Amino acid sequence: MRKTIGILLFTLMIPLAARGQAVTNVEKVYSLIDNSAAQLLKDKVQRESRVYIDYNSSPALAILKNPLIEKAGAYCTVNQQKENAGYILNYTVEDAGVKYGEVFTKSFLGTNYVEREVYLKGFAGLNKAGGEASTAHFEYTSKDTVEYGKLKELAGASLPFANPEIPAEPFFSSILEPVIAIGAAITTIYLLFTVRSK
């Protein structure tokens, strides 16, 4: 009997272990910064090229400069001073953030989910030092589905752009699920005592 229960518990825990931890909102924005840096620098500069990053944004988005420098370092040598640089990367973040869609379930009485949209908008351009500065508008988005119950864990509490308003849980599911659970428990107890008495 104990062996059967152990096997049953092990079988039930496999899907939970297999389900990976969701990527946080901040990490998703950083991945969009990575994508933009790769598109701007990959195959356009040599690894030994010295690039100065001229980063502009509002103070709330200033933290995004660090992942930009880190990703740019994979394609070139990031130069701290403009004078010795061979290229200048002009990079301006206009807006970055996260939006949540409506709450939905994939099955009856299943887990609630939300579609998450992460976006990054701005202007960027790679120019030779001493040459004319040119920039072009960029816009990156990424969509995925996350569990409603994990939205607070995924938010970046200290970063407003990564901490959007959480949508309200649907009224019907918040009332219906407890009613069905209580009804099932009452039915189980009733059947247990009815069968035993006979």
C-alpha positions in Angstrom: 0.0 0.0 0.0 2.8 2.4 1.0 4.7 1.6 -2.2 1.6 2.4 -4.3 1.1 5.7 -2.6 4.8 6.6 -3.1 4.6 5.8 -6.8 1.3 7.8 -7.1 2.9 10.9 -5.4 6.0 10.6 -7.5 3.9 10.5 -10.7 2.0 13.5 -9.6 5.1 15.5 -8.8 6.9 14.9 -12.2 4.8 17.6 -14.1 5.4 20.1 -11.3 9.2 19.5 -11.5 9.2 19.6 -15.3 7.4 22.9 -15.4 10.2 25.5 -15.6 10.2 28.7 -13.6 8.7 31.6 -15.5 11.1 34.4 -16.6 10.5 37.6 -14.7 9.3 40.8 -16.3 12.7 42.5 -15.9 14.5 39.6 -17.5 12.1 39.7 -20.5 12.8 43.5 -21.0 16.6 42.7 -20.8 16.1 40.0 -23.5 14.6 42.6 -25.8 17.6 44.9 -25.1 19.8 41.9 -26.0 17.9 41.4 -29.3 18.2 45.1 -30.2 22.0 45.2 -29.5 22.5 42.0 -31.5 20.6 43.5 -34.5 22.6 46.8 -34.3 26.1 45.3 -33.8 26.2 41.7 -35.1 28.0 41.4 -38.5 28.4 45.3 -38.5 31.5 45.6 -36.3 34.5 43.4 -35.6 35.1 42.0 -32.2 38.1 44.3 -31.7 36.2 47.4 -32.8 35.9 50.0 -30.1 32.3 51.3 -29.7 31.2 54.1 -27.4 27.6 53.8 -26.2 25.7 57.1 -26.0 22.7 56.0 -24.0 19.7 58.3 -23.4 16.4 57.6 -21.5 14.2 58.9 -18.7 15.6 58.2 -15.2 13.1 55.4 -14.7 14.7 53.5 -17.6 18.4 54.3 -16.9 18.8 50.8 -15.4 18.6 49.4 -19.0 22.0 50.8 -19.9 23.8 48.0 -18.1 22.3 45.1 -20.0 22.9 47.1 -23.2 26.6 47.4 -22.4 26.8 43.8 -21.4 25.3 42.5 -24.6 27.3 45.0 -26.8 30.4 43.5 -25.2 29.7 40.2 -26.9 30.1 41.8 -30.4 32.7 44.5 -29.8 34.9 46.3 -27.3 32.9 48.8 -25.4 34.9 52.0 -25.0 34.3 54.2 -22.0 35.5 57.4 -23.8 34.1 58.9 -26.9 37.5 60.2 -28.2 39.1 56.8 -28.7 36.1 55.0 -30.1 35.9 53.9 -33.7 32.1 53.8 -33.6 29.4 55.5 -31.7 26.2 53.6 -30.8 23.4 56.2 -30.2 20.7 54.4 -28.2 17.6 56.1 -26.8 14.8 54.2 -25.0 11.5 55.9 -25.4 9.4 53.4 -23.6 9.6 50.0 -22.1 7.1 48.0 -20.0 4.8 45.1 -19.5 1.1 44.7 -20.2 -1.2 41.9 -19.1 -4.3 40.7 -21.0 -7.5 39.2 -19.7 -7.5 36.3 -17.2 -8.4 32.9 -18.8 -8.3 29.2 -18.0 -7.3 26.4 -20.3 -9.7 23.9 -18.8 -12.8 23.9 -16.6 -11.7 24.6 -13.0 -8.1 24.8 -14.2 -5.3 27.3 -13.4 -5.9 30.9 -14.3 -3.5 32.3 -16.9 -2.7 35.8 -18.4 -1.1 36.7 -21.7 2.0 38.9 -21.0 3.2 41.4 -23.5 6.7 42.9 -23.0 7.7 45.8 -25.2 10.7 48.1 -25.9 10.6 51.2 -28.1 13.2 53.8 -29.0 15.8 55.1 -31.5 19.2 53.7 -32.2 22.0 54.0 -34.7 25.6 52.9 -35.2 27.9 55.5 -36.8 31.6 55.9 -37.4 33.2 58.3 -35.0 33.4 61.8 -36.5 30.7 60.9 -39.1 27.1 62.0 -39.3 24.9 60.6 -36.6 21.9 58.7 -37.9 19.2 56.8 -36.0 16.2 54.7 -36.8 13.1 53.9 -34.8 13.0 50.4 -33.3 10.2 48.5 -31.6 10.4 45.0 -30.1 7.7 42.9 -28.4 7.5 39.5 -26.8 4.3 37.7 -25.9 3.9 34.6 -23.7 1.4 33.1 -21.2 2.0 33.1 -17.4 0.1 31.8 -14.4 -2.1 34.4 -12.8 -1.1 33.3 -9.3 2.6 34.1 -10.1 2.2 37.6 -11.3 3.4 39.2 -8.1 6.6 37.0 -8.2 7.3 38.0 -11.8 6.9 41.8 -11.2 9.9 44.0 -10.4 8.6 45.8 -7.4 11.2 48.6 -7.4 11.0 49.1 -11.2 7.8 50.7 -12.3 8.2 49.6 -16.0 8.3 46.0 -14.9 5.4 46.2 -12.4 2.2 46.7 -14.3 -1.3 46.6 -12.8 -2.5 43.1 -12.2 -5.9 42.4 -13.9 -8.8 41.4 -11.6 -9.6 37.8 -11.3 -12.9 36.8 -13.0 -15.8 37.0 -10.6 -17.4 33.7 -11.8 -14.3 31.6 -11.3 -13.6 33.1 -7.9 -17.1 32.1 -6.7 -17.6 28.9 -8.7 -14.5 27.1 -7.7 -15.0 27.2 -3.9 -18.7 26.2 -4.3 -17.8 23.2 -6.4 -15.0 22.2 -4.0 -17.4 22.4 -1.0 -20.1 20.5 -2.9 -17.6 17.7 -3.8 -16.5 17.4 -0.1 -20.1 17.3 1.1 -21.0 14.7 -1.5 -18.0 12.6 -0.6 -18.8 12.6 3.1 -22.5 11.8 2.4 -21.6 8.9 0.2 -19.0 7.6 2.7 -21.5 7.5 5.6 -24.4 6.2 3.4 -22.3 3.3 2.0 -21.0 2.4 5.5 -24.4 2.3 7.1 -25.6 -0.2 4.6 
